[in-house]
């Protein structure tokens, strides 16, 4: 009964609104029709008396009043008047309203620019009701003699309007009530029959039309319950659970990772060799996986002491002191590095994949080096495997060709390729002269992973546009011949808990030490940004937002300092050197504008920072601003959240990052909108501790569940399942041949 009354109430309100809207529309429409009718009546009245009016004005002005009286015999015409072109009154009937003097009407006609029209009208309120004033221009041949004014009584129209409105509202109400009653009865009878059929289907009494639906629902419920039970039983994803999953699904096999960047770099400083951790989101994500799983990481040896630390097979066990996996280094000449890495990868593919307003540069010589280096790394991977069907993880845009090359050497390999940067739409990828070769190389993969479903869709659209293949959209796969490449979203993350946090001092101590190192007062509000100096990271826009903050909010001047940790990157490329110069110049300009003795609003630290140092700044900051102009994920945002075990601090995050889809409790901004970004910074710096805690706690819960071990586990379990099916198909094929 309650639901029925609620339905009737909602329907009544809706019909009342519909009635009001219908009444308004009908009112406007009938008014328009009525005004057209009045214009026709005015034209007809003046036209029929035109000869008499003209003769009276030209020959006998004294008869003009009598002619006007004849025109007003219609009871709906209240009065008439004849006006000269200059606004003088020539004659009028006794009942003509004095409010409409010829002088005022002609002046208004001129003011509205209608003196050249044949007709002009208006509706005006009078003490006894609304009236309609129509002015028809009197013409003799081509000469204008003046205006004939007719005033019509609109009381009849008002009565007609009220009557029509009442009938309309009554009709709609009756119609709505009838529809509601019919709907309620039909719904009750249909619902009873539907529930009876559904109950029979659930009980399995009869096949019925619901049986296919019931089977699907039961299957889905069973699968969800099974997955949930497995998740609960297995516990949270961590290094131990990942090792357990590999033992169960891959029988403890080691995996081979191919990535351009090595996780540990040996550098010679004088007579000593030091170990550095590169500033790389890829390394941040993959290195904990390798420590958990063991295996081999194949990478470019770029450190000045890298050759001194490897054995005869170019191997070195890492991490130092733990030595849980093998790093295999591949050496490149300066020419190869310039063409493959700086050239095609970072002057071509990098700007092609990022919407950051940088023009891709493609050179034939760079492409040749890219092909050659991909071949060398594919050969190195083949040397490191220990079976004919290994698990190989190919990482990022440096090795788009490697999956196909590895496939030729190891036809039975399970190859997972993960693309860490965005994949552009088909129109943009069409810019590349070697688009087909790139896509074909990636389709050598068994599974191809991207951060988001949108990037997956873009890749499938690119295949559809440029390749001869069949796209199975139901299973999200690309089929070429007998081989399928699954295309899946795997949003990357970071380890949890982060080992760099475990070795850090308390947040309070980090706050004091950072401010002491920078020579800042203890109560200074601190913002932090952590990036390679890359034009896609929006560092210039970030500093400009700080400038806008200080412009719009005087209270932060002298109190707020933004520290930018900026690791130099790809400095052999002109646009990166120019970016370095622009960032330094912008920093100097802002500091000159707002700084004074003892205060500089921007602190630019252009050097490599080890993770322990980066996390100290995370823990010391009041706000972290990630302003990427386009990013696949951006793990800096997730690192900042992971660093704040005090559940304080605010993340301001660009909407153009993959992380913005997950960390929705951050303050999401458009980094190009400096006003919006600066206001977000102000909100962050003024945010109450309770709200900071609520936002941070929610984001930390998400990272704890969806961490990098889960990311790797999902991919590797999918790979193991795919390999199991392929092995089964292979055995069946061999059996049929036999």
Secondary structure, 3 states (H helix, E strand, C coil): CHHHHHHHHHHHHHHHHHHHHHHHHHHHHHHHHHHHHHHHHHHHHHHHCHHHHHHHHHCCHHHHHHHHHHHCCCCCEEEEEEECCCCCEEEECCCCCCCCCHHHHHHHHHHCCCCCCCEEEEEEEECCEEEEEEEEEEEECCEEEEEEEEEEECHHHHHHHHHHHHHHHHHHHHHHHHHHHHHHHHHHHHHHHHHHHHHHHHHCCCCCCCHHHHHHHHHHHHHHHHHHHHHHHHCCCCHHHHHHHHHHHHCCCCEEEECCCCCCEEEEECCEEEEECCCCHHHHHHHHHHHHHCEEEEEECCCCCCHHHCCCCCEEEECCCCCCEEEEEECCCHHHHHHHHHHHHHHHHHHHHCCCCCCCCCCHHHHHHHHHHHHHHHHHHHHHCCCCCCEEEEECHHHCCHHHHHHHHCCCCEEEEECCCCCCCHHHHCCCCCHHHHHHHHCCCCEEEECCHHHHHHHHHHHHHHCCCEEECCCCEEEECCEEEEEEECCCCCCCCCHHHHCCCCHHHHHHHHHHHHCCCCCCEEEEEEEECCHHHCHHHHHHHHHHHHHHCHHHCCCEEEEEEEECCCCCCHHHHHHHHHHHHHHHHHHHHHCECCECCEEEECCCCCHHHHHHHHHHCCEEEECCCCCCCCHHHHHHHHHCCCCCCEEEEECCCHHHHCCCCCEEECCCCHHHHHHHHHHHHHCCHHHHHHHHHHHHHHHHHCCHHHHHHHHHHHHHHHHHHHHHHHHHHHHHHC
